[in-house]
């Protein structure tokens, strides 16, 4: 399925086309990494907000 972008018949694909399809299927790592860091940060901030709000009389 990934090879159909570069080659019409999958059985005739060469190693270069297979490598190209494999590299194209990988997502960019930096946005995923920083998005996860931001999600964890906002989760911790929300947890601290709820914990401190419950302790105020």
PyMOL Python script that loads the backbone (N, CA, C, O; Angstrom):
from pymol import cmd

cmd.read_pdbstr("""\
ATOM      1  N   UNK A   1       0.821  -1.195   0.000  1.00  0.00           N
ATOM      2  CA  UNK A   1       0.000   0.000   0.000  1.00  0.00           C
ATOM      3  C   UNK A   1       0.868   1.263   0.000  1.00  0.00           C
ATOM      4  O   UNK A   1       0.549   2.235  -0.685  1.00  0.00           O
ATOM      5  N   UNK A   2       1.951   1.252   0.757  1.00  0.00           N
ATOM      6  CA  UNK A   2       2.807   2.431   0.808  1.00  0.00           C
ATOM      7  C   UNK A   2       3.559   2.652  -0.498  1.00  0.00           C
ATOM      8  O   UNK A   2       3.884   3.785  -0.852  1.00  0.00           O
ATOM      9  N   UNK A   3       3.834   1.568  -1.210  1.00  0.00           N
ATOM     10  CA  UNK A   3       4.608   1.670  -2.444  1.00  0.00           C
ATOM     11  C   UNK A   3       3.803   2.200  -3.622  1.00  0.00           C
ATOM     12  O   UNK A   3       4.391   2.640  -4.610  1.00  0.00           O
ATOM     13  N   UNK A   4       2.496   2.172  -3.549  1.00  0.00           N
ATOM     14  CA  UNK A   4       1.674   2.577  -4.691  1.00  0.00           C
ATOM     15  C   UNK A   4       1.847   4.055  -5.032  1.00  0.00           C
ATOM     16  O   UNK A   4       1.517   4.472  -6.142  1.00  0.00           O
ATOM     17  N   UNK A   5       2.353   4.843  -4.104  1.00  0.00           N
ATOM     18  CA  UNK A   5       2.601   6.259  -4.391  1.00  0.00           C
ATOM     19  C   UNK A   5       3.747   6.416  -5.389  1.00  0.00           C
ATOM     20  O   UNK A   5       3.737   7.353  -6.187  1.00  0.00           O
ATOM     21  N   UNK A   6       4.734   5.519  -5.361  1.00  0.00           N
ATOM     22  CA  UNK A   6       5.920   5.641  -6.209  1.00  0.00           C
ATOM     23  C   UNK A   6       6.006   4.602  -7.318  1.00  0.00           C
ATOM     24  O   UNK A   6       6.766   4.768  -8.272  1.00  0.00           O
ATOM     25  N   UNK A   7       5.227   3.533  -7.194  1.00  0.00           N
ATOM     26  CA  UNK A   7       5.339   2.455  -8.184  1.00  0.00           C
ATOM     27  C   UNK A   7       3.968   1.836  -8.388  1.00  0.00           C
ATOM     28  O   UNK A   7       3.232   1.612  -7.426  1.00  0.00           O
ATOM     29  N   UNK A   8       3.620   1.556  -9.652  1.00  0.00           N
ATOM     30  CA  UNK A   8       2.282   1.027  -9.943  1.00  0.00           C
ATOM     31  C   UNK A   8       2.105  -0.403  -9.452  1.00  0.00           C
ATOM     32  O   UNK A   8       1.075  -0.732  -8.864  1.00  0.00           O
ATOM     33  N   UNK A   9       3.090  -1.247  -9.686  1.00  0.00           N
ATOM     34  CA  UNK A   9       2.988  -2.633  -9.246  1.00  0.00           C
ATOM     35  C   UNK A   9       3.959  -2.861  -8.091  1.00  0.00           C
ATOM     36  O   UNK A   9       5.153  -2.580  -8.199  1.00  0.00           O
ATOM     37  N   UNK A  10       3.435  -3.364  -7.005  1.00  0.00           N
ATOM     38  CA  UNK A  10       4.228  -3.510  -5.788  1.00  0.00           C
ATOM     39  C   UNK A  10       5.280  -4.599  -5.934  1.00  0.00           C
ATOM     40  O   UNK A  10       6.366  -4.485  -5.366  1.00  0.00           O
ATOM     41  N   UNK A  11       4.980  -5.646  -6.682  1.00  0.00           N
ATOM     42  CA  UNK A  11       5.927  -6.765  -6.794  1.00  0.00           C
ATOM     43  C   UNK A  11       7.175  -6.405  -7.581  1.00  0.00           C
ATOM     44  O   UNK A  11       8.195  -7.082  -7.448  1.00  0.00           O
ATOM     45  N   UNK A  12       7.126  -5.345  -8.406  1.00  0.00           N
ATOM     46  CA  UNK A  12       8.284  -4.938  -9.203  1.00  0.00           C
ATOM     47  C   UNK A  12       9.122  -3.860  -8.526  1.00  0.00           C
ATOM     48  O   UNK A  12      10.101  -3.400  -9.113  1.00  0.00           O
ATOM     49  N   UNK A  13       8.780  -3.451  -7.341  1.00  0.00           N
ATOM     50  CA  UNK A  13       9.489  -2.356  -6.683  1.00  0.00           C
ATOM     51  C   UNK A  13      10.890  -2.791  -6.276  1.00  0.00           C
ATOM     52  O   UNK A  13      11.106  -3.913  -5.819  1.00  0.00           O
ATOM     53  N   UNK A  14      11.823  -1.882  -6.454  1.00  0.00           N
ATOM     54  CA  UNK A  14      13.207  -2.160  -6.094  1.00  0.00           C
ATOM     55  C   UNK A  14      13.514  -1.711  -4.671  1.00  0.00           C
ATOM     56  O   UNK A  14      12.671  -1.092  -4.022  1.00  0.00           O
ATOM     57  N   UNK A  15      14.689  -2.013  -4.191  1.00  0.00           N
ATOM     58  CA  UNK A  15      15.069  -1.634  -2.830  1.00  0.00           C
ATOM     59  C   UNK A  15      15.047  -0.125  -2.593  1.00  0.00           C
ATOM     60  O   UNK A  15      14.709   0.318  -1.495  1.00  0.00           O
ATOM     61  N   UNK A  16      15.400   0.662  -3.595  1.00  0.00           N
ATOM     62  CA  UNK A  16      15.387   2.122  -3.422  1.00  0.00           C
ATOM     63  C   UNK A  16      13.959   2.631  -3.221  1.00  0.00           C
ATOM     64  O   UNK A  16      13.723   3.516  -2.398  1.00  0.00           O
ATOM     65  N   UNK A  17      13.025   2.083  -3.956  1.00  0.00           N
ATOM     66  CA  UNK A  17      11.630   2.511  -3.815  1.00  0.00           C
ATOM     67  C   UNK A  17      11.043   2.038  -2.484  1.00  0.00           C
ATOM     68  O   UNK A  17      10.222   2.729  -1.880  1.00  0.00           O
ATOM     69  N   UNK A  18      11.461   0.876  -2.042  1.00  0.00           N
ATOM     70  CA  UNK A  18      11.001   0.378  -0.741  1.00  0.00           C
ATOM     71  C   UNK A  18      11.543   1.262   0.377  1.00  0.00           C
ATOM     72  O   UNK A  18      10.817   1.582   1.318  1.00  0.00           O
ATOM     73  N   UNK A  19      12.806   1.657   0.285  1.00  0.00           N
ATOM     74  CA  UNK A  19      13.389   2.554   1.286  1.00  0.00           C
ATOM     75  C   UNK A  19      12.715   3.912   1.272  1.00  0.00           C
ATOM     76  O   UNK A  19      12.474   4.499   2.328  1.00  0.00           O
ATOM     77  N   UNK A  20      12.407   4.418   0.083  1.00  0.00           N
ATOM     78  CA  UNK A  20      11.724   5.710  -0.036  1.00  0.00           C
ATOM     79  C   UNK A  20      10.340   5.648   0.603  1.00  0.00           C
ATOM     80  O   UNK A  20       9.941   6.584   1.296  1.00  0.00           O
ATOM     81  N   UNK A  21       9.608   4.568   0.382  1.00  0.00           N
ATOM     82  CA  UNK A  21       8.281   4.414   0.970  1.00  0.00           C
ATOM     83  C   UNK A  21       8.370   4.272   2.488  1.00  0.00           C
ATOM     84  O   UNK A  21       7.517   4.791   3.209  1.00  0.00           O
ATOM     85  N   UNK A  22       9.377   3.586   2.970  1.00  0.00           N
ATOM     86  CA  UNK A  22       9.536   3.415   4.413  1.00  0.00           C
ATOM     87  C   UNK A  22       9.861   4.745   5.083  1.00  0.00           C
ATOM     88  O   UNK A  22       9.326   5.040   6.151  1.00  0.00           O
ATOM     89  N   UNK A  23      10.728   5.552   4.474  1.00  0.00           N
ATOM     90  CA  UNK A  23      11.084   6.852   5.045  1.00  0.00           C
ATOM     91  C   UNK A  23       9.908   7.819   5.001  1.00  0.00           C
ATOM     92  O   UNK A  23       9.749   8.640   5.905  1.00  0.00           O
ATOM     93  N   UNK A  24       9.090   7.731   3.970  1.00  0.00           N
ATOM     94  CA  UNK A  24       7.941   8.632   3.842  1.00  0.00           C
ATOM     95  C   UNK A  24       6.838   8.294   4.840  1.00  0.00           C
ATOM     96  O   UNK A  24       5.990   9.139   5.125  1.00  0.00           O
ATOM     97  N   UNK A  25       6.834   7.091   5.369  1.00  0.00           N
ATOM     98  CA  UNK A  25       5.781   6.694   6.300  1.00  0.00           C
ATOM     99  C   UNK A  25       6.074   7.119   7.737  1.00  0.00           C
ATOM    100  O   UNK A  25       5.202   7.018   8.599  1.00  0.00           O
ATOM    101  N   UNK A  26       7.295   7.594   8.005  1.00  0.00           N
ATOM    102  CA  UNK A  26       7.652   8.012   9.357  1.00  0.00           C
ATOM    103  C   UNK A  26       7.162   9.429   9.620  1.00  0.00           C
ATOM    104  O   UNK A  26       7.387  10.314   8.795  1.00  0.00           O
ATOM    105  N   UNK A  27       6.498   9.666  10.750  1.00  0.00           N
ATOM    106  CA  UNK A  27       6.039  11.022  11.045  1.00  0.00           C
ATOM    107  C   UNK A  27       7.203  11.894  11.514  1.00  0.00           C
ATOM    108  O   UNK A  27       8.221  11.374  11.970  1.00  0.00           O
ATOM    109  N   UNK A  28       7.060  13.203  11.405  1.00  0.00           N
ATOM    110  CA  UNK A  28       8.113  14.077  11.931  1.00  0.00           C
ATOM    111  C   UNK A  28       8.154  13.973  13.453  1.00  0.00           C
ATOM    112  O   UNK A  28       7.115  14.036  14.111  1.00  0.00           O
ATOM    113  N   UNK A  29       9.339  13.816  14.006  1.00  0.00           N
ATOM    114  CA  UNK A  29       9.470  13.521  15.434  1.00  0.00           C
ATOM    115  C   UNK A  29       9.348  14.761  16.315  1.00  0.00           C
ATOM    116  O   UNK A  29       8.793  14.671  17.410  1.00  0.00           O
ATOM    117  N   UNK A  30       9.844  15.902  15.879  1.00  0.00           N
ATOM    118  CA  UNK A  30       9.875  17.087  16.735  1.00  0.00           C
ATOM    119  C   UNK A  30       8.481  17.566  17.156  1.00  0.00           C
ATOM    120  O   UNK A  30       8.288  17.832  18.343  1.00  0.00           O
ATOM    121  N   UNK A  31       7.500  17.693  16.255  1.00  0.00           N
ATOM    122  CA  UNK A  31       6.177  18.134  16.706  1.00  0.00           C
ATOM    123  C   UNK A  31       5.521  17.141  17.666  1.00  0.00           C
ATOM    124  O   UNK A  31       4.826  17.546  18.598  1.00  0.00           O
ATOM    125  N   UNK A  32       5.737  15.856  17.443  1.00  0.00           N
ATOM    126  CA  UNK A  32       5.172  14.858  18.352  1.00  0.00           C
ATOM    127  C   UNK A  32       5.821  14.947  19.730  1.00  0.00           C
ATOM    128  O   UNK A  32       5.136  14.847  20.749  1.00  0.00           O
ATOM    129  N   UNK A  33       7.121  15.131  19.763  1.00  0.00           N
ATOM    130  CA  UNK A  33       7.847  15.228  21.020  1.00  0.00           C
ATOM    131  C   UNK A  33       7.399  16.440  21.819  1.00  0.00           C
ATOM    132  O   UNK A  33       7.049  16.320  22.993  1.00  0.00           O
ATOM    133  N   UNK A  34       7.409  17.609  21.186  1.00  0.00           N
ATOM    134  CA  UNK A  34       7.053  18.832  21.904  1.00  0.00           C
ATOM    135  C   UNK A  34       5.559  18.884  22.212  1.00  0.00           C
ATOM    136  O   UNK A  34       5.161  19.464  23.222  1.00  0.00           O
ATOM    137  N   UNK A  35       4.736  18.295  21.367  1.00  0.00           N
ATOM    138  CA  UNK A  35       3.304  18.222  21.668  1.00  0.00           C
ATOM    139  C   UNK A  35       3.042  17.376  22.903  1.00  0.00           C
ATOM    140  O   UNK A  35       2.190  17.715  23.725  1.00  0.00           O
ATOM    141  N   UNK A  36       3.771  16.279  23.033  1.00  0.00           N
ATOM    142  CA  UNK A  36       3.630  15.432  24.215  1.00  0.00           C
ATOM    143  C   UNK A  36       4.105  16.169  25.464  1.00  0.00           C
ATOM    144  O   UNK A  36       3.464  16.091  26.512  1.00  0.00           O
ATOM    145  N   UNK A  37       5.231  16.888  25.357  1.00  0.00           N
ATOM    146  CA  UNK A  37       5.734  17.660  26.498  1.00  0.00           C
ATOM    147  C   UNK A  37       4.713  18.718  26.932  1.00  0.00           C
ATOM    148  O   UNK A  37       4.492  18.904  28.128  1.00  0.00           O
ATOM    149  N   UNK A  38       4.096  19.404  25.981  1.00  0.00           N
ATOM    150  CA  UNK A  38       3.094  20.424  26.302  1.00  0.00           C
ATOM    151  C   UNK A  38       1.869  19.783  26.959  1.00  0.00           C
ATOM    152  O   UNK A  38       1.315  20.341  27.906  1.00  0.00           O
ATOM    153  N   UNK A  39       1.446  18.624  26.468  1.00  0.00           N
ATOM    154  CA  UNK A  39       0.297  17.932  27.036  1.00  0.00           C
ATOM    155  C   UNK A  39       0.572  17.536  28.488  1.00  0.00           C
ATOM    156  O   UNK A  39      -0.299  17.692  29.344  1.00  0.00           O
ATOM    157  N   UNK A  40       1.753  17.035  28.768  1.00  0.00           N
ATOM    158  CA  UNK A  40       2.118  16.663  30.142  1.00  0.00           C
ATOM    159  C   UNK A  40       2.174  17.905  31.029  1.00  0.00           C
ATOM    160  O   UNK A  40       1.705  17.873  32.166  1.00  0.00           O
ATOM    161  N   UNK A  41       2.740  18.988  30.523  1.00  0.00           N
ATOM    162  CA  UNK A  41       2.824  20.227  31.291  1.00  0.00           C
ATOM    163  C   UNK A  41       1.434  20.734  31.663  1.00  0.00           C
ATOM    164  O   UNK A  41       1.197  21.084  32.819  1.00  0.00           O
ATOM    165  N   UNK A  42       0.519  20.777  30.709  1.00  0.00           N
ATOM    166  CA  UNK A  42      -0.829  21.257  30.998  1.00  0.00           C
ATOM    167  C   UNK A  42      -1.573  20.307  31.935  1.00  0.00           C
ATOM    168  O   UNK A  42      -2.395  20.754  32.734  1.00  0.00           O
ATOM    169  N   UNK A  43      -1.304  19.030  31.852  1.00  0.00           N
ATOM    170  CA  UNK A  43      -1.903  18.079  32.778  1.00  0.00           C
ATOM    171  C   UNK A  43      -1.420  18.290  34.203  1.00  0.00           C
ATOM    172  O   UNK A  43      -2.213  18.244  35.144  1.00  0.00           O
ATOM    173  N   UNK A  44      -0.129  18.520  34.365  1.00  0.00           N
ATOM    174  CA  UNK A  44       0.426  18.777  35.698  1.00  0.00           C
ATOM    175  C   UNK A  44      -0.110  20.096  36.243  1.00  0.00           C
ATOM    176  O   UNK A  44      -0.459  20.184  37.420  1.00  0.00           O
ATOM    177  N   UNK A  45      -0.179  21.125  35.393  1.00  0.00           N
ATOM    178  CA  UNK A  45      -0.733  22.406  35.837  1.00  0.00           C
ATOM    179  C   UNK A  45      -2.203  22.276  36.251  1.00  0.00           C
ATOM    180  O   UNK A  45      -2.621  22.873  37.243  1.00  0.00           O
ATOM    181  N   UNK A  46      -2.976  21.507  35.505  1.00  0.00           N
ATOM    182  CA  UNK A  46      -4.375  21.285  35.866  1.00  0.00           C
ATOM    183  C   UNK A  46      -4.472  20.529  37.185  1.00  0.00           C
ATOM    184  O   UNK A  46      -5.311  20.867  38.020  1.00  0.00           O
ATOM    185  N   UNK A  47      -3.648  19.529  37.391  1.00  0.00           N
ATOM    186  CA  UNK A  47      -3.653  18.771  38.631  1.00  0.00           C
ATOM    187  C   UNK A  47      -3.287  19.668  39.813  1.00  0.00           C
ATOM    188  O   UNK A  47      -3.940  19.622  40.855  1.00  0.00           O
ATOM    189  N   UNK A  48      -2.251  20.479  39.653  1.00  0.00           N
ATOM    190  CA  UNK A  48      -1.863  21.392  40.729  1.00  0.00           C
ATOM    191  C   UNK A  48      -2.955  22.432  41.005  1.00  0.00           C
ATOM    192  O   UNK A  48      -3.172  22.807  42.157  1.00  0.00           O
ATOM    193  N   UNK A  49      -3.628  22.887  39.982  1.00  0.00           N
ATOM    194  CA  UNK A  49      -4.726  23.842  40.157  1.00  0.00           C
ATOM    195  C   UNK A  49      -5.846  23.225  40.967  1.00  0.00           C
ATOM    196  O   UNK A  49      -6.358  23.853  41.894  1.00  0.00           O
ATOM    197  N   UNK A  50      -6.230  22.024  40.638  1.00  0.00           N
ATOM    198  CA  UNK A  50      -7.313  21.354  41.362  1.00  0.00           C
ATOM    199  C   UNK A  50      -6.911  21.017  42.801  1.00  0.00           C
ATOM    200  O   UNK A  50      -7.729  21.101  43.717  1.00  0.00           O
ATOM    201  N   UNK A  51      -5.657  20.638  42.987  1.00  0.00           N
ATOM    202  CA  UNK A  51      -5.205  20.314  44.345  1.00  0.00           C
ATOM    203  C   UNK A  51      -5.152  21.551  45.231  1.00  0.00           C
ATOM    204  O   UNK A  51      -5.546  21.495  46.396  1.00  0.00           O
ATOM    205  N   UNK A  52      -4.668  22.664  44.692  1.00  0.00           N
ATOM    206  CA  UNK A  52      -4.594  23.881  45.488  1.00  0.00           C
ATOM    207  C   UNK A  52      -5.963  24.512  45.686  1.00  0.00           C
ATOM    208  O   UNK A  52      -6.203  25.136  46.719  1.00  0.00           O
ATOM    209  N   UNK A  53      -6.858  24.368  44.732  1.00  0.00           N
ATOM    210  CA  UNK A  53      -8.195  24.932  44.874  1.00  0.00           C
ATOM    211  C   UNK A  53      -8.991  24.183  45.940  1.00  0.00           C
ATOM    212  O   UNK A  53      -9.842  24.772  46.606  1.00  0.00           O
ATOM    213  N   UNK A  54      -8.725  22.915  46.102  1.00  0.00           N
ATOM    214  CA  UNK A  54      -9.442  22.141  47.131  1.00  0.00           C
ATOM    215  C   UNK A  54      -8.948  22.403  48.530  1.00  0.00           C
ATOM    216  O   UNK A  54      -9.665  22.127  49.491  1.00  0.00           O
ATOM    217  N   UNK A  55      -7.740  22.929  48.681  1.00  0.00           N
ATOM    218  CA  UNK A  55      -7.190  23.146  50.006  1.00  0.00           C
ATOM    219  C   UNK A  55      -7.463  24.561  50.538  1.00  0.00           C
ATOM    220  O   UNK A  55      -7.174  24.845  51.701  1.00  0.00           O
ATOM    221  N   UNK A  56      -8.005  25.434  49.718  1.00  0.00           N
ATOM    222  CA  UNK A  56      -8.308  26.808  50.145  1.00  0.00           C
ATOM    223  C   UNK A  56      -9.664  26.810  50.843  1.00  0.00           C
ATOM    224  O   UNK A  56     -10.640  26.301  50.291  1.00  0.00           O
ATOM    225  N   UNK A  57      -9.742  27.379  52.058  1.00  0.00           N
ATOM    226  CA  UNK A  57     -11.030  27.349  52.777  1.00  0.00           C
ATOM    227  C   UNK A  57     -12.050  28.304  52.222  1.00  0.00           C
ATOM    228  O   UNK A  57     -13.168  28.378  52.732  1.00  0.00           O
TER     229      UNK A  57
END
""", "prot")
cmd.dss("prot")
cmd.show_as("cartoon", "prot")
cmd.util.cbc("prot")
cmd.orient("prot")
